[in-house]
Amino acid sequence: MKIKLICDSLCDVPEELVKKHNIEIIPLTIIINENEYKDGVNISNEEFYKMMKEGKDVPKTSQATYMEFKEAFDKYAKDYEIVCITGSSKSSGTYQSAVMAKNDTEGKIEVFDTLTLSLGSAQYIIKACELLDTGIDSKGMIKELENIRESVNLFFVVNTLEYLKRSGRVSVTTATIGNMLNLKPIFGVKDGNISLLDKVRGKKHAVHTIIDLIKEKYETLEDKNIIIGYGSNEKDFNELKKEVEENIKAKSIYMTRGGACICSHTGPEILAISCSN
C-alpha cells in the first residue's frame, strides 16, 4: 500500500516537494488584527508579512484541530498508509491533535513529532519523500525518520528585535539597545528548544555566522540535505543563497519561505538554514 504524507503548517516545506508528492498540509489558525485565518489557505505568506509590518498587534497562532486531522485521515486511510509529520509538541498542541485523531481512525497511521519547527521540520519531510519510492511501509519510514533526528540542525537570524519585544520574548531595553547597535540575534533549535546562540553586528556577518554554524556541525555536507529560507526579505536571502552556493557542496539545496507560524514570533524578515542526513 502506498504512503500518504501529511504535515502541519508549522513545517515550512519546499513548494516543489509539496507539489511533486501531493503532500497534504493541515493549517494552523493565525489570529491577527482580531481576524482569524487558516495558514496558507485564506492568507498567503506575502499577505501575512504585509499585515505584520502595518499592524501593531502581536499575531497569535492556534493549533490545528482534532477534526482537521480526523477529516484528513478519514479521507486517505482506506487507500493509503499515512505518515503524519508535525511541528514540535513543545511549541504547539498540534501533535496531540493528530495523535487523538489517529487513535479514533481505522487504518495504518503513524504520527511523528519532529521536535523542531519550520525548516527543521521540513528536513524530515525531505527524508520521507526520498523514501516514498523505496517500498518502505509506514512503520519503517518512522524508524528512518528517528534515525536522522540527531543530525537535524536549524539556525536562524532575525532582522530586528522589535517583534520579539512585542511578544515579550526579549525586554524593551534589550531590543532598543540591540536595534541601535544593529545587532542580529542568532538562534538554534534542538530537541524542541529554541536557544539564543550569538549576537552579531550586521546582516552580512549574520549570514556568514549561520553558514559557519552548519559547517561546524558535520564532517562533510556532501551527503546532506540543506534548506535555506526567508520571509519578506528577498534581497537578504539572495545574499544567503549566493554564500551557500559558493561555500557549501551538499547533496541537495532546497529553498522555502518562513511561514506565518514562525514569523509571527520572529517578524517577517528572517533568514534560516537547516541541514540533516
N, C-alpha and C positions, 0 to 999 in steps of 0.2 A: 504494500500500500504506500502511496506517495505521502510525503510530508508537506503540510501546510505551515508556513511561517507566519506567526502573528507577533506583533510587538506593540508597545505603547508609545505615545508621542514624547516620552522622556528620552527615547532613543533617537538621536539625530542621524538617521540612516542616509547614506548617499542615494540620491534620487535614482541613479542608474540601476541600483540593486532593487529598489522598490518596484520599478517598472519591469525589470527583467524577470523577477521571481514572483511578481504579483503579491508582494507582502502586504498583509492586512495590518493597518495601523489603528489602534484604539486610542482616540484622542482624550487627553485630559481637558478639563474646563479651565479657561482663562477668564479671570474677572478683572476688568479694567474700566475705569471711568463709570463704575456702577453697572456695567453691562457684562453679560456672560457670553463667551464664545467657545466653540469647540475648536481646539488647537488644530490648525491645518485644514479645517472643514469650512467654517464660515469666517475665518480670519487667516490671512496669509502672513508669512513672516514679515514681508515688507509693510503690510498694514499695521502689524503689531509694533515694529520698530518705530514707525511714524507716531503712533499713539503714545508710546513711551516718551519720545522726545518732546511731544507737545503737551503732555499731561503732567500733573504734579503728584497724582496718587501712585502708591506702590501697587503694581499688579499682584494679584494673588492667583494661585493655582489650586484646583480641586481635583482629587484623584479620579481616574477612570472608574466607572461603577461596576458593581457585580453584574447588573443587567446588560451592560455593553459587552462584557466578556461572554456572558451566557449566550447572548444572541449570536455572537461570532462563533462560539464553539458549536452551538446547535446547527449553524449553517454549514460547517465543514466536517463535523465528526463522523458522518456516515461514509464519506468518500476519502477521507484523509486521516493519517495520524497527525496530531497537532503538536507543534513546539511553539510555546508562547514565551517570548523573551521580554522581561520588563526592566525598567529602571530600578535603582536601588530601593529596597524595602526600608532603608534607613532615612530616605528622603520623602517617601510617599507611601500611601496605603494602597497604591495601585496593584502591587504584587499580591497583597492579601485578597483584593477583589478578584483577581484572576484565579487564585487558589480556591476560593469559595465557589466560583463558577465551575471550575474543573470538577470539584467534588460532587456537584449536582448534575453533571453531564455524563452520559454514557459514551464510551469510546476511549481511544488511546490518546491521552492528552498529557503533556508534560509542561510544567511552568518553571521557568528558570529565572532566578534573581541575579542580575548582573553585579549588584553591589557597587555600581558606578552609575554615571549619567552621561547623556549627550554622546559625544564621540567615543567615550569609553564603552558605553553600552553597545554602540554600533560595531565595535570590534567583534563582539560575539555574534552579531548578525552576519558579518562578513564570513566568519568561520562557518556558521550554519549554511550559508549559501554555497560555500565551497564543498560542503558535504552532501548537498542535495542529490547530486548525480552519482553518488558512490554506492547506493543501495542500502545505506545505513538505516536502521529504524530509529524511532524517536528516543528510546532509552539510550541507544548507542550514541546518538547525537548529543544528548545531555552529558554523557561521560566525556565526550570530546570537548565540550564547552568548559566543563570543570577543569580539564587538563590544561587549558590556556589561561586560567584565572590568574596565576602568579605572574604571567608575562604581560598582562594588560596594564598599561600606564596611560594616564591622561594629565596633561598640563595645559593651563590656560592663563591668559592675561587679560585684564580689563583695562579699558582706556581711561576711565575716570572712577574715582571712589564715590562719586555723587550718589549712584544708585544703591551701593552697599550702605551708605549713610542713611538713605531714605528708609531702607528695610531694617535698620538697626544693627546691621552686622559689623559696622565699624562706627566709632564715635564721631561726633561732629568735628572735634578738634583734629583727630587723625585724618579725616577726609579733607579738611581745609588745608592742613599743612602738606599733606600728600599731593593734592592738586596744585598747590603753589609751587612745589618743588618738581612738578612733572614726574612724580613717582608712579611707576606702573607695578601693581602687585602681581606676583606670580603665584598661582595656586596649583596644587596637585590633588588628585582624587585617588584614594586607595582604600579598599575594603569598606567602602561606603562612607569614608570620612574625607571631608574637604579641608585641606591644610594650606595655610599661607607659608610658602617656601622662601620667598625673597621679595624685595622691592628694588627695582632698578629705575634709573633715570632714562626716559625717552623711549619711543616706540622701537627704534632700531635695536637698542640694547635688549629690549624685551623679546624681540623676535629671535635674536641670537641666543638668549638665555633658554627659551623653551626648546629650541632645537638642540642645544647642548645637553639639556636635561634628558632628552630622549636618547641621544647618542651615548650618554654615560650609563644608561640602564642595560645596555646589551653589548655583547662582544661583537656582534655583526648585525646589520639591518637587512642584509641581502635576502634573507628568508622571512622577512617580516612584512606585515601589512601596516601601512601608515595612513592615517586620515588627518587632513588639515581642514579647519573650518573657521567661519567668521560670521558676524552678524550683519550690521548695516555698513560696515567699514571696508568696502571693497578695495579701496586704494591701499589700505594697510595690508589686506590679505594678499594682494599682488606681490608685495614685498616678501611676505612669508612664503608664498608659493615659489618665488624666484630663489630664495635662500635654500628652501628644501630641495628643489630640483638641482641646485648646484652643489649641495653638501651632503645629500643623503641618497644612497643607492639602495632601494628597497624592492621587495618582490612586487608590491603594488602600492600606488599612492592614489588615494581617493580624496574627493573634496565634497564638503557638505556645508550647510548653514546651521548656525546655532539657533535652535528653535525657541519659541516663546517660553517654554518651561524653564530653560536655563537662563535665558536673557532677562526674564522677569526679575531675577535676583542680581545679575551682573551688570545689566544695562545692555543696550543694543550694539555697542561697539566692543567686540570680543574677538580674540584670536586664540585658537586652540590647536593642539596636536595630540594624537593618540597613536599607540603602537601595540602590537601583540604578535604572537607566533601565528 
